[in-house]
Amino acid sequence: MTDQTAVLRDVRRGMIPAHIYNDTEMFALEKERLFARAWMFVAHESEIAGPGDYVVRRVLEDSFIVTRDEQGEIRAHFNMCLHRGMQVCRAEMGNASHFRCPYHGWSYRNDGRIVGLPFHRDAYGGEAGFRRSGQRLLPAPGLAVYNGMIFISLDENAPPLEEFLGDFRFYLDYYTKQSPSGIELRGPQRWRIKANWKIGAENFAGDMYHTPQTHTSVVEIGLFREPKAEKRKDGCTYWAGNGGGTTYKLPPGGLDERLRYVGYPQEMVDRMKAAWSPEQLAVIGDNGFMISAASLFPNLSLVHNWPRVADSEDVLPFISIRQWQPISENETEVLSWFAVDAEAPEEFKALSYKAYLMCFGSTGMFEQDDVENWVSLTNTAAGPMARRLLLNSRMGLLEDGEPVVPALSPGQFAGPGTARTGYSEYNQRELLNRWADHLERPPARAASVEVGTGKGAGAGTACAGPGSKGAAPGAADTAGTGPGTGSGAADDTDRTDHRAGIGGTGSAQGQGVRA
């Protein structure tokens, strides 16, 4: 048995019980108390740009159809048929106006409303036995969008997304708002690693210390212009709101010169200057720091880097968004997207994608270096000896708790939160403290939803089209106004509407149908 109280107490003082990286009981708590409550990234608006576009994404075991309905609203439907619980959509992505369950043929509009129930009168006696009107696929309890990034929460009482993000929004803008058009995503690549999900999230949050050792070979082969990996300590780490990350220290120069130094063409620099706040520009132009890797609690990470992509001194920046999706206490599914400014020149997009593939993704050089360590750590954490060991995660602190290096002043670092130069583990401690906070809270409770009794899921939750900043009530519809009203409920005839095979994208059972 794991002494959970002792584990969380040790975590809060920066002494990490090694077994938390491979512990069945702790993972059960994470599922119940963390992932059932936090805001989770599931998709980007560019992945579902047009009406009917959809992707299927998971929050641990829960599968969701993230789609843009015919009115342009973004929705996230729990991917389970209201009848016997079959997965409604089994394709990863596509375009569909309707979804049809392959088990018994129940069909739903892409706004979630049920429109087809075979033999409704014979099987149920029509509306008297099963109230088809007003029934819909169960919506995610919370749905919100920030800079085109779509998040859901399984907790209907979760704080608003922007409150959850807090001041980390300041840094998220560097990755996701380089122009008024925002970013577009390619991917994701998906693969599984035999490693605990927390390790990757901690690494991207603030581990500059591993670069000189783990990634020495990447520098030695000349992938980067900077001559030594030790230059990482000249950058700073920052933590703000529910996220934090790392930076590189740039050579002397002005804002434009520094942005061009990492490979951005002047036309993109001009758009950044218009899109970012004076404080965001000051971090680069005045303070000389360029954002690199970052993590948003609990399991979303981002990376910005600028390797050489040709046999020259020229570098080209890329951005990647990645999620550490837990499968178990010792296995993680990695989802890795390439991200680029939607207004970037086509040649830049192509070269930036090449830079991304060299460094990250399933075959990236950084990826291979990191995963080797993370798998070994997870394996070693499984045995009884690991339960005796408290790992020292107090880098940056003296024994009495005083900082080794003082925090940067607002004049030295214009961004919100707390920033420090040099090697430290402040960010790892911040992330694990939030982990401990969630595990100490009682599980979130939610009311049951009855199907077919007039106590269904209601209008659902939706976000209006591009640029939406938060959850909004679902579009007004008449599907729940009573028997015999609303689309798809005009009569009790024994027929199935919108059968698979009518045409359009994904017309097989268990996939979407474009009717």
N, C-alpha and C positions, 0 to 999 in steps of 0.2 A: 504493500500500500504506500502511495505517495503522500507525504505530509504536506498538503497544499499550502497551509498557512506558513510553514517554515520556508517553503520554496519562494513564495511571494515576498516574504520578509527579506530573504537573502538577495533576491533580485533588486529590491529597492535600495540596498546599500552597495550595489555594484559587484556583488559576489554571486556568480551565476551557477546554480546547480547544473552540472554538465548534462545530466540525464534529460533536461527539458527539451533537448534536441532529438530525442527518440523515446518518448514516453506516452504510452497508450492512454493513461488516465488524464494527462494534461491535454492531450489532443481532444479528448472527449469534452473537456471543459471549454477549449477553444471553439469547438463547433457550437456548443450550446450558448456560450456567453459572449463570444467575440464576433464570430462571423454571422450569427443570427441578429446582430445589432448594428454593426458598423456600416458605413456607406462603402459600397463596392463598385469599382469600375467594371462595366460590362461591354461597352462599345463606344464608338465615336460616330457622330452624325454623318461623317463622310462615308461610313460603311453602309448606311441606309439612307442614301441621298434622295431617292425618289419614292413616291407612293407605292406601297407593296413590298419594298425592299425589306429584307429581314436577315438577322443572324441569330443563331442559337448559342447561348452562352450559359455558363454555370456559376452558381455560388455554392461551392462544394458539391453536395449531392443534388441540389435543386437546379433544374434546367429551366431556362427562360427563353421565350421567343421575343427578341427585341426587334420591333418592327415600326415602320412608319405607315400609318393607316391611309385610307383613301383621301382623308381630309388634311393630311400632312402632319398629323400629331404623332409623337413618339410614344410607344407603349411597350410595356414589358409584361408578357403573359406567362404565368406558370405553365410549363409545357406538360400538362396532364389533362387528359380528357375528363369531363365531368361525369362520365358514365362509370367506367370500370378502371379508370386511372392509367390508361395506356398513354405513352408519349405521343402527342399529337403530331409533332413535326420532328423528323429524324434526319433531315438534311441540315448541313451546317450553315448554309446561306442560300439566298435565292430571292425571287420576287413572286408574290402571291397575293391575290385579293382574298383568298379563303384558305383554311387549313382543314383537312379531313383526316379524322382518326382512322388508322388502318384496321382497327379491331372490329368495330361495329358500325363504322361509317358516319358517326356524328360529325357535323361540319360547322365551322365557325368563320365569321368574317375576320379580317385582319385587325379590326378594332376589338375583337374578343367575343362579340355576340354570337350566340348559337343560332344557326339558320337552317340546319338540316338534322332531322331526327327520324331515321327510318321507322316506318310502321308505328308512328306516334299514337294513332287511335287504337290500333289493334293491341299494341303492347301496353299502353298506359291508360287507355280510355280518353286520349287527348289531353287537353289542358286540365281536366278534372283530376287526372292522376299524376301528371308531371307538367308543371307550369314552365313551358318552354320560354314564354315571354319573360324578358328580364334576366335570363341566365347568360352567363359569359364565363370565359376562361378566367381563372383567379388572377387578379393583377398583383404585381409586386406592391407591397405596402407603401414603399416610398420610391419615387422616381424624380430625378432632378438632373439638370444639365449645367455644366460650367465650361465655357470656351469650347463647346461642341462635344465635350466628354460626358458620356451618359453614365450615371451612377444609379444604383438601386440600393435600398435598405430593406431588410426583412422585418424591421421593427417599425410598426406604425407610429410609435412615439419617438422616433429618432429626431434629433435636432435638425434644423434646415441644413442642407448641404454646405452652403457658404459659411455657416457657423462652424460646422465640422472641419472644413478646410482651414478656417482661420487665416492667419497671416501667411500661411504657405501659399495662398493664392498669388501673392506677389512674385514668388519664384516659379510657380506653375505657368505663369504668363510667358516666361522666357522660352519655354518649350512649346507652348500651344497657341501663342498669339504674336507672331512675328509680323503680321499684317492684319488689316481688317477682315480678310477672308479666312483667317485661322489656318489650321493644318488639314492635311489629308493623310489618311493612313493606308498602308499596304500590309497585307498579312491577315491574321497573325500566323507565324510559324508556331507549331506546337510540338513539344516533345516532353518526355518525362525523365526526371533524374531521381536517383535513390538518395535524396537529401531532404532534410527538414526545411519547410518553407521559410522559417524565421531567419535562416542563415543568409539567404540572398537579400531579404529585406534589410537586415542589419548592414550587410556589406555595402549596398548602394547608398544607405543613409549617411555613412560617414567614415568608412574604412579607407583612409588614405595610407595607412600604415602598411598595408599588404602589397602596395604597388611595387616598391623597390625589390621585393623578394619574388612574389608570385609572377609578376609580369616583366621581369628583367629581359627575357628573350625578345619580347615584343619591341622593346626599345633598341636592343642590340642589333636587330635586323634592319633598323632604320625606318620602321613604320611611322614613327613620330619625329617631328623636327626638333623637339626639345632633347638635348643630349643625354640627360640622365633622369631615371625615374625618381631619384631623390628630390627633384624639384617639387614633388607633391607637397612637401612640408611647407613650402613658401605660400601655398594657397591657404584657404580657410575653410572651416566647416561652419554651418549655420543651422539653427533650429528655430522654427516659427510655426505656431499653431500646431497642427497634427502632422507636420513633416519637416524634413531637414535634408541637407545635402552637402556636397563638396564643391570647391572651386579651384581653378588654377590661377596663379598670379601671372598677369600679362606683362610684356615688356613696356617700357615707357612709351607714351604717345597719347593722342587724343582719342575720343570716342570712335570716329570713323576709322582711324588708323588701326585701332585695336580690333574692331570688328572685321576689317579686311585682313588683319594678321591671321585670324582663324579661318579665313577662306570665304567670307561672304562677299559677293559682288556689291558694288556701290548701290545698285538699284534696290537690293534687299536691305542694305543698311539704311537707306532713306525711308523705307517703309517701317523698319523697326523704330526709327526715331519718331515716327508719327504714331506708332501703336503703343509704345511704352511710356510710362510716367517719368517725370524728371528724376525721381528717386531710383527707378529701375535703370535709367540711363547712367546715373551717377555711379552705381556699383561698378559698371564697366569703365566708363570714361574718366571718372575722377579717382575712384578707389583702385581700379586696375584688376578687378577679379572677374573671371568668366566662369559661369556655372558649368558643372560637369555632371556627376551622378547625384541622384536624390531618391528618397523614398517617402511616400505618403502612407501613413499608418492605415490599415495594417500591412497590406501586401502588394502595393503598386509601386513600381520603380520607374525612373526615367534616366536616360543617359544622353549627354551631349559631348561629342569629342570631334577631333579634326585630324585624322591621319593623312598621310600621303596616299594618293590614289594613282600616281604615275611615277615614272623614273625622273623625278625632279624635286625641287624644294617646295613646290606648291602643295598645300594641304586643302582638304575639302571637309566641311563639317557635316555631321549627321546627327539625327535625333532618333532615339528608340524609346518606346514605351513598353514596359514588360510587367507581367503579373505573375506572382508566385502562388499558383492555385494548389492548395493542399489536397492531396489524395489520401494520405495517412500520416502518421507521425514520422514516417521515414521515406515518404515519396512525395514529390511535387511535380505538377504539370506546369511547365513554363510556357507562357504565351508571349510572343515577342513581335511587336509591330514596328515597322519603319514609319516614321513621321516626317513630313516636310511641309514647309509653307506652301499653301495652295497657289500663291501668286509667284512662286519661284520660277525662274526660266527652266525650260524643259531639259536643257543640257545639265544644269545644276541638279535637278531632280535625279537624273540618271547617274551622275557621278556620286551624289550623296548616297544613293542606294547601294552603289558598289562599295563605298566606304563602310556603310553599315554591315554589309555581308562579310567584309574582311574581319571586322572586329567582334560583332555580336551575331545573334542568330545561332542556329544549331551547329554551324560549322565555324563560327567566329573564333579568332585566336584568343581573345580575352575569355570567351565563354569556356573554352577547353581548359584554360589555366584554372579558372575559378571552380568549375564543377569538380575537378579532381580533388581539390581541398574539401569542398562541401560534402561530397560523398564519404570521404574518409572520416570526417568529423562525425557525421551521422552514425556511421557504423560503430565507431568507437564509443559513442554515447549510449549504446544499447545495453552494455553489460553491467554487472553489479559493482565493479570498481568505479564506474562513472558516477554512481550514487554517493560515493564518498568524497568526490572532488568538487570544490567550489572554484570555478574559473574566475580569475581576477579581471574584471572589466572596468577597472578604475583608472585607466590611462587618462592622464591630464589632471589628476588629483594627487595632492600630497596625502600622507596618512591621516592628517587632521582634517581633511576635506577641503583645504584651501587649493585654489587652482594653480597649476604649474605655470600657466600663461594667462594673464588677465584677458577679459573679453575686449573685443575691439570697441572703440567709442563710435558714436554716430558719425563723427567726422572721418573716421577710418573705414567705416562700412555703413553705407546709406540704407541698407535693407532692414526690415523689421526682424524681431527676434534677437537671438544672441549668437554672435560669431566670434570665432577664435582661430588664430593661425596655429600651424604646427600639428603634430600628431596628438590625437586624443580619442576618447570613446564617449564623449558627451552625447552624441546623437544616438549611439547604440543604447545607451542608458535611457535616454528619453523614450525611444521606441519600446523598450522592454518595460518601462514604468507604465506606459499606456496599456501594454499587454496585461500587466498585473492588475491595473485598475479594472479592466473588463472582467478578468477572471474572478475578482472579488465580488462583483455585482451579482445579484440573483438573476436567473434567466429571464429574458423578456417573455411576457405572456401575451397570447393572442386568442381572440375568440374564434370558435369554429364557424365554418361557413357551410350551411346546408344547401343542397342542390335540389332544385325542382320543387321547392316548397314555398316560394315567394320570399325566402330569406337568403337569396343568393348574394353574389359578390358585388352587386350594385354597378354603378357607372364606371368604376375603375379609375385608375390614375393615369394621366397622360401629360406630356409636355407639348406645348405648341411647337411649331416648326423651327427652322434654323434660327439660332441666336437666343433661344429660350434659356433663361437663367434659373429656372426652378420648377418645382412640381406645380401643376395646375389641375383643377378638377377636370374630369373627362368631359368630352364634348357632349352637349345635351343630345339625348336620343330618347326615342319613345319605346324602346324595347321592353321597358319594365313597367309600362303603364297599365297592364292588365291583360287578361286572356284575349287572344285574337288581334292584338295590336302590335305595331312595330314591324320592322323589316324581317322577313323570313317567318313570320308567325301569323300570316293572314288567314290561314285555314288549317284544318286538321287532317288534310288529305294525307294518305300513306305514300309519301314520296320522299326521296332524298335530293335536296337541292345541291347544285354545284358538285357533281360527282367527279372523282378523279378521272383524268383522261380528256377533259374538255379542251385542254390546251394551255398554252402559256408555260412559264418556267416551273419546273418541279411538279409535274402532274401526276406522279405516282402516289399510291397510298402512303400516308405518313409524311408526305411532303406538302409544300404549298401548291395551291391551284390558282392560276390566273384565269378568272372567268370573264 
